[in-house]
C-alpha cells in the first residue's frame, strides 16, 4: 500500500493525464532547487480515466493562470488549494484564451525560437496560433 502524507498548506493537482505529471511540474516551475516538498504519483488507478497522475506540492498555492496552463497537457485536471489541511478552493483547468510567456513555438523557423522570445499564443478552436509565425499547434505541442 502506497501512502502519501496529507499537506497542510499547498496544492493538490488531481486527474492529470497519465504520464504528464512531470510536464505539470515543468509548467509550474517546480524542480529539486525549489525546496518545496513534492509528491508525484504516476499511473495510479482511476475509475474515470483508467490511469492518472496526482501531484501534491507543499507551500505553493497555484494561480488561475498556472491552473489553466496545466490544461495544455491535461485538460481534465483539477486543482485543489489546501489551507490548514482542508481544501478551501477547487479549480478546473481550462484552456486559456491566450498564453504569454508559457510554452514555446515548435516551429524551428519561428523568430521566437531564433531570438529566444517569450511565447505568445491565441486559442482558435482547439489549437493555438503563434503570435509570431502565425502557425497553429495542438496545446500539448507547446510544452
BAKOL-558116 format. One record per residue (C-alpha): residue number from 1; x, y, z. Coordinates in Angstrom, 2 decimals, m for minus. Each point is the difference from the previous one (the first is absolute). Layout:
! BAKOL-558116
{num: NUM, X: X, Y: Y, Z: Z}
...
***
This chain:
! BAKOL-558116
{num: 1, X: 0.00, Y: 0.00, Z: 0.00}
{num: 2, X: 1.38, Y: 3.37, Z: m1.04}
{num: 3, X: m0.49, Y: 2.79, Z: 2.53}
{num: 4, X: 0.56, Y: 3.68, Z: m0.72}
{num: 5, X: m0.33, Y: 2.46, Z: 2.89}
{num: 6, X: m2.66, Y: 2.68, Z: m0.07}
{num: 7, X: 1.15, Y: 3.56, Z: m0.51}
{num: 8, X: m0.84, Y: 2.81, Z: 2.39}
{num: 9, X: 0.46, Y: 2.93, Z: m2.38}
{num: 10, X: 0.45, Y: m0.39, Z: m3.75}
{num: 11, X: m1.50, Y: m1.45, Z: m3.14}
{num: 12, X: m1.24, Y: m3.38, Z: m1.17}
{num: 13, X: m0.32, Y: m0.49, Z: m3.76}
{num: 14, X: m2.23, Y: m2.99, Z: m0.72}
{num: 15, X: m1.22, Y: m1.70, Z: m3.18}
{num: 16, X: 3.22, Y: 0.70, Z: m1.87}
{num: 17, X: 0.20, Y: m2.00, Z: m3.22}
{num: 18, X: 2.17, Y: m3.07, Z: 0.69}
{num: 19, X: 3.67, Y: 0.72, Z: m0.64}
{num: 20, X: m0.43, Y: 3.79, Z: m0.05}
{num: 21, X: 0.88, Y: 0.67, Z: 3.66}
{num: 22, X: 3.58, Y: 1.02, Z: m0.82}
{num: 23, X: m1.25, Y: 2.44, Z: m2.64}
{num: 24, X: m2.32, Y: 1.54, Z: 2.61}
{num: 25, X: 3.00, Y: 0.50, Z: 2.29}
{num: 26, X: 1.82, Y: 1.73, Z: m2.88}
{num: 27, X: m2.99, Y: 2.28, Z: m0.69}
{num: 28, X: m0.10, Y: 0.95, Z: 3.68}
{num: 29, X: 3.75, Y: 0.64, Z: 0.04}
{num: 30, X: 0.56, Y: m2.44, Z: 2.84}
{num: 31, X: 3.22, Y: m1.99, Z: 0.11}
{num: 32, X: 2.45, Y: m1.36, Z: 2.55}
{num: 33, X: 1.43, Y: 3.50, Z: 0.52}
{num: 34, X: m3.36, Y: 1.47, Z: 1.05}
{num: 35, X: 0.26, Y: m1.52, Z: 3.48}
{num: 36, X: m3.69, Y: m0.92, Z: 0.09}
{num: 37, X: m1.14, Y: m3.38, Z: 1.27}
{num: 38, X: m1.52, Y: m1.74, Z: m3.05}
{num: 39, X: m1.77, Y: m3.31, Z: m0.50}
{num: 40, X: m0.61, Y: m1.19, Z: m3.56}
{num: 41, X: m1.90, Y: m3.26, Z: m0.35}
{num: 42, X: m0.15, Y: m1.34, Z: m3.54}
{num: 43, X: m2.23, Y: m2.51, Z: m1.74}
{num: 44, X: m2.37, Y: m0.60, Z: 2.91}
{num: 45, X: m3.38, Y: m1.62, Z: m0.57}
{num: 46, X: m2.90, Y: 2.32, Z: m0.79}
{num: 47, X: m3.61, Y: m1.04, Z: m0.42}
{num: 48, X: m0.65, Y: 2.86, Z: m2.46}
{num: 49, X: 3.30, Y: 0.10, Z: m1.90}
{num: 50, X: 1.41, Y: m3.51, Z: 0.29}
{num: 51, X: 3.38, Y: 1.36, Z: 1.17}
{num: 52, X: 1.01, Y: 3.44, Z: 1.23}
{num: 53, X: 2.76, Y: 1.95, Z: 1.72}
{num: 54, X: m0.40, Y: 1.98, Z: 3.23}
{num: 55, X: 2.25, Y: 2.83, Z: 1.17}
{num: 56, X: 0.25, Y: 1.47, Z: 3.51}
{num: 57, X: 2.09, Y: 3.11, Z: 0.65}
{num: 58, X: 0.49, Y: 1.33, Z: 3.52}
{num: 59, X: 0.30, Y: 3.77, Z: 0.42}
{num: 60, X: m1.22, Y: 1.04, Z: m3.48}
{num: 61, X: m3.46, Y: 1.28, Z: m0.88}
{num: 62, X: m0.40, Y: m0.15, Z: m3.78}
{num: 63, X: m1.51, Y: 3.01, Z: m1.77}
{num: 64, X: m2.88, Y: m0.16, Z: m2.49}
{num: 65, X: 2.50, Y: 0.73, Z: m2.78}
{num: 66, X: 2.16, Y: m3.00, Z: 0.93}
{num: 67, X: m3.11, Y: m2.16, Z: 0.47}
{num: 68, X: m1.07, Y: 0.77, Z: m3.54}
{num: 69, X: 3.51, Y: m0.61, Z: m1.33}
{num: 70, X: m0.27, Y: m3.54, Z: 1.40}
{num: 71, X: m2.89, Y: m0.52, Z: m2.46}
{num: 72, X: 2.58, Y: 0.06, Z: m2.81}
{num: 73, X: 1.14, Y: m3.50, Z: 0.99}
{num: 74, X: m2.99, Y: m1.19, Z: 2.02}
{num: 75, X: m3.35, Y: 1.67, Z: m0.78}
{num: 76, X: m1.91, Y: m2.01, Z: 2.63}
{num: 77, X: 2.29, Y: 0.90, Z: 2.91}
{num: 78, X: m1.43, Y: 1.49, Z: 3.18}
{num: 79, X: 1.92, Y: 2.17, Z: 2.44}
{num: 80, X: m0.78, Y: m0.01, Z: 3.72}
{num: 81, X: 1.42, Y: 2.76, Z: 2.20}
{num: 82, X: 0.61, Y: m1.20, Z: 3.56}
{num: 83, X: 0.27, Y: 2.13, Z: 3.15}
{num: 84, X: 0.22, Y: m1.40, Z: 3.52}
{num: 85, X: m0.35, Y: m3.51, Z: m1.43}
{num: 86, X: m3.37, Y: 0.72, Z: m1.68}
{num: 87, X: m0.95, Y: 0.69, Z: m3.61}
{num: 88, X: m1.05, Y: 3.67, Z: m0.14}
{num: 89, X: m0.33, Y: 0.39, Z: m3.76}
{num: 90, X: m0.39, Y: m2.34, Z: m2.95}
{num: 91, X: 0.74, Y: 1.10, Z: m3.57}
{num: 92, X: m0.39, Y: m1.77, Z: m3.30}
{num: 93, X: 2.76, Y: 0.44, Z: m2.59}
{num: 94, X: m1.27, Y: 1.73, Z: m3.15}
{num: 95, X: 1.88, Y: 0.89, Z: m3.16}
{num: 96, X: 0.75, Y: 3.74, Z: 0.27}
{num: 97, X: m1.00, Y: 2.34, Z: m2.83}
{num: 98, X: 3.58, Y: 1.24, Z: m0.25}
{num: 99, X: 3.42, Y: m1.01, Z: 1.25}
{num: 100, X: 2.85, Y: 2.42, Z: 0.74}
{num: 101, X: 3.33, Y: m1.33, Z: 1.17}
{num: 102, X: m1.29, Y: m3.55, Z: 0.31}
{num: 103, X: 0.88, Y: m2.50, Z: m2.69}
{num: 104, X: 2.37, Y: 0.09, Z: m2.95}
{num: 105, X: m0.77, Y: 0.09, Z: m3.69}
{num: 106, X: 0.91, Y: m3.40, Z: m1.49}
{num: 107, X: 0.75, Y: 1.60, Z: m3.40}
{num: 108, X: 3.83, Y: 0.01, Z: m0.26}
{num: 109, X: m0.19, Y: 2.89, Z: m2.49}
{num: 110, X: m2.11, Y: 2.22, Z: 2.27}
{num: 111, X: 1.72, Y: 3.21, Z: 1.06}
{num: 112, X: m0.97, Y: m0.75, Z: 3.62}
{num: 113, X: 2.25, Y: m3.09, Z: 0.02}
{num: 114, X: 2.81, Y: 1.83, Z: m1.81}
{num: 115, X: m0.04, Y: 2.98, Z: 2.38}
{num: 116, X: m1.03, Y: m1.90, Z: 3.17}
{num: 117, X: m3.10, Y: 2.22, Z: 0.28}
{num: 118, X: m2.76, Y: m0.79, Z: 2.48}
{num: 119, X: m2.82, Y: m1.95, Z: m1.64}
{num: 120, X: m3.25, Y: 1.73, Z: m1.00}
{num: 121, X: m2.93, Y: m2.15, Z: m1.08}
{num: 122, X: m3.73, Y: 0.49, Z: m0.60}
{num: 123, X: m2.55, Y: m2.81, Z: 0.28}
{num: 124, X: m1.93, Y: m0.68, Z: m3.21}
{num: 125, X: m2.39, Y: m2.91, Z: 0.40}
{num: 126, X: 2.08, Y: m2.78, Z: 1.56}
{num: 127, X: 3.38, Y: 1.28, Z: m1.27}
{num: 128, X: 2.30, Y: 2.90, Z: 0.80}
{num: 129, X: 1.29, Y: 2.48, Z: m2.59}
{num: 130, X: 3.53, Y: 1.34, Z: 0.51}
{num: 131, X: 0.09, Y: 3.79, Z: 0.25}
{num: 132, X: 3.24, Y: 0.07, Z: m1.99}
{num: 133, X: m0.15, Y: m2.56, Z: m2.82}
{num: 134, X: m3.82, Y: m0.37, Z: m0.13}
{num: 135, X: 0.12, Y: m3.82, Z: m0.12}
{num: 136, X: m2.46, Y: m2.02, Z: 2.08}
{num: 137, X: 0.87, Y: m2.79, Z: 2.42}
{num: 138, X: m1.71, Y: m2.43, Z: 2.36}
{num: 139, X: 0.29, Y: 1.13, Z: 3.66}
{num: 140, X: 2.29, Y: m2.89, Z: 0.97}
{num: 141, X: 2.46, Y: 0.97, Z: m2.76}
{num: 142, X: 0.80, Y: 3.27, Z: 1.79}
{num: 143, X: 1.52, Y: m1.59, Z: 3.11}
***
